[in-house]
């Protein structure tokens, strides 16, 4: 069972109390976007075997959206953080690098740290 800590209310919740919202840190394009940009926003998603950043909502709690960094193979959680951030916090990237040297995910990786 996946257990995540809500960064807003501090509750450690099982995944049954949460709702997954897909991949985090997607670039959203406005009405003036090209067909290719809109296509990529709708359909192009990471599906890694390893480190992944996701959106979650604390449905049976405070109701707020947050991001989580976890490993899709082991369900190990590296941390959770506010959904209003544009990239994963450095301390979470450092925690991932400490356990998974050489990881990569989109433009965020230990190479940029």
QUINORJO-V402876 format. One record per pair of residues at least 12 apart in sequence whose C-alpha atoms are under 6 Angstrom apart, sorted by sequence separation. I is the first residue (numbers start at 1). GAP is how many residues later the second one is. D is the distance in Angstrom with one decimal. If there is no record, write none. Layout:
i=(I	I)
gap=(GAP	GAP)
d=(D	D)
This chain:
i=(2	3	55	68	2	54	67	97	54	67	53	66	53	66	67	52	66	52	65	51	51	50	50	49	50	24	24	23	24	22	23	22	21	21	20	19	19	18	18	18	17	7)
gap=(12	12	12	12	13	13	13	13	14	14	15	15	16	16	16	17	17	18	18	19	20	21	22	23	23	29	30	31	31	32	32	33	34	35	36	37	38	39	40	41	43	74)
d=(5.9	6.0	4.5	4.3	5.5	5.5	5.5	5.8	5.3	5.3	5.7	5.9	4.6	4.9	5.3	5.8	4.3	5.6	5.9	5.7	4.4	4.7	5.1	5.9	5.7	5.4	4.6	4.5	5.2	5.6	6.0	5.6	4.9	5.3	4.5	5.6	5.1	5.5	4.7	5.2	5.1	5.6)
